[in-house]
Amino acid sequence: MAAENRDLHDELRAVARGLLATQRVDWSLMAQAGWIGLEASESFGGADASFAEVAVILDEIGRAAKPTSYLGGAVLAIGALKVLEANDSRDQLLTAVSSGATKVAVALPTDGGSRPRFRLDGLRLSGLAEFVPDAGEAEVLLLPTEESDGTPVMAVLRADAAGLAVTAQPVLDETRRLAVVSVTGLDIDNTEVWRFDGDAQQAFGRLLDRARVAVACDSLGLSETMLATTVSYVALRQQFGRPIGSFQAVKHACADMLVQVEVGRRLLDAAVDAVVQASPDATTATLMAKSHICAAAVDVIGKAMQLHGGMGYTWESGVHVYLKRAALNRSLFGSPAAHRKQLAQRYL
Amino acid sequence: MTLTPDLDDFAASVRAWCAQHVPAGWRDTQTGVSDEEFVHFQKSWFAELLSAGFAVPHWPAEWGGGMSVAEQVVLYRELAAHDAPRLVLAFVGIHHAASTLLIAGTDEQRRRHLPAILDGEIWVQGFSEPEAGSDLAALRTTARRVGETFIVNGQKLWASGGMHADWCLLLARTDPEAPKRRGISYFLLDMTTPGIDVRPIRNAVGESHFCELFLTDVEIPATNLIGLENEGWQVAQQTLGAERGMTMVELAERLGNGGFRWLVDVCRQPGPGGTRPIDDAVVQDRLAQLEIEITGLRGLCRDLVERSDAGVAGPADPSIVKLYYSELLQRMTDFGAEIAGLPAHTQLTKPASSGWESGSWVLDFIGSWEWTIPGGTSEIQRNIIAERGLGLPREPTAL
């Protein structure tokens, strides 16, 4: 990474960390901070930054384990709108999302599947997607949809459209808001079918790449915080007349947590870079980063709970918040085992 | 990593070079060779690499190196992909000795030894002792000053390649009264000096490249002191981390471009009943996991070298890389041995000059302990990572 980029990221990170530490980060604050439109070009009211900067924000939100609708409402929404064909409607919506005026959610398959969950038969739309991030509060829903010949397109519906149901799906992780999005035989208008720009399969694949890396950023942030918290705790907590962090059983566990975080960081850097460059290896890099980081986060945070002892198991300590979020992240957009299986197809 | 056009050209030139220069069939001809043949092969391969500018790419340009990190990664990737022999004999000289001389040596010492290393001077490390392993600072070998000479007495252990070495990097105690880390000095020892007895020790793989060095009234001129008298511990601490990044870039590229590909090949071989391990979902899963870990390792190694060059490497970074590589090598060769099965047990020797993943999987697996134990055991690395990297309270140790 070029030095100027690194400085820019450090600055962005410091500002984000400050905001996340002191305030409840709601939608309007994120809009004010310019996070939502980061990646949109200036002509649409954005900051013309790249996914690399978005990744910094995602990492910081993960570190703070904050409930925000950044993933669904900004990262996936802007990402999806950017890969659709430009026209007045698309441009208007992109501008409205960038400024924070309109909330959009994208009903991607969240179970690791690689095909859209909605089908168009003529102009009759049907389908169901579960665990869609931040769909419950969206005013507009983007539904990746397969036409009868298998071409991915995007059905764009207002949330109050008759025949569209968005139902909140409460999960153990209270920091995420997920919903089931379903449509049963809804006749839609031609103007509600938006096309991907260029190769539609590839563009849809890029959205999945982006979703995987976004979740990996969050999980790495979760791990980083829990490692730091654990290190502080074991350096202070005394038993047998010594800080427990001086015992090898404890310090070696912390060392292993750091190694996992460091390896994850390298995999994430490579994946973020691949997404920014739209590299042909992007899917491989994102599968590696997502599967490894999200699995490691559960291990790292599980160890954090263990090393905090009885206190770590209390509701009040908050370690459970991180553990639940990490466990959810591990499953969101595909499990590590499924991703490894996908990677292994390259060896056959 | 996305290659720039310049790097693409460089990669193409390394590939062309490899196609012409990697000795055909060396694995077969180097299996079961005598020690003399091994030394001859190593020296001539070193000379080949040197004439191409590939032997010491990590050295500063003024001494014959000067490749960027990105170029080194490409070089090692291509050498591994073309199954080039490894530099085994020159390893301590081009890495440990060179980095010690560059960081802590005098101009005269550098002029004396760096060109000599390029001419084939072989080095060995004389650090560990029977009673000073993980607790290296407890070393007992003494160096008593008499005028401008030190008289050395003691015993060194695990001196890898000791029987072929021309020079030795030696730690010895010069002040027995001082606290243990304050009374050690760092010397360059000419191995032709009278009073040195070298005895090979057979290791678990059956090879005898480790040696014991018995030192009896061995004289070292004071001009062969590296750094100041009684500050040898600090010099060793400084130089050990510095060379780690360079050595690891090569090893990580080997693992990714040699070892992993052979592992996939083994998994594709039909076993009893004609089934291929690769068609088993569990095997696929473990291969993918290993590939991910190797990819992470390669990133760690590149970063370590870049950060070391920029002077911003963290105090635990070399230990993180060493620990991760060692244990990954062990996991990978373990899996290789499991997949290769009984036939791998009939490979009684592996080719000399091959890497840590030679494809003789059982021997490679047994040999992987040569990474998790020497150079600071995995347990010591975890202490360093926790104490220097994370700032956790130290274990009670004497100073």
Interface residues (C-beta under 8 A of the other chain):
Chain A: L227 V231 V234 A235 R242 P243 G245 S246 Q248 V250 K251 H252 C254 A255 D256 L258 V259 E262 V263 G264 R266 L267 D269 A270 D273 Q277 S279 M288 S291 H292 A337 H339 R340 K341 L343 A344 Y347 L348
Chain B: M1 T2 V264 C267 R268 I278 D279 A281 Q284 D285 L287 A288 Q289 E291 I292 E293 T295 G296 L297 R298 G299 L300 D303 A316 I320 L323 Y324 E379 Q381 R382 N383 I385 A386 E387 G389 L390 G391 L392 P393 R394 E395 P396
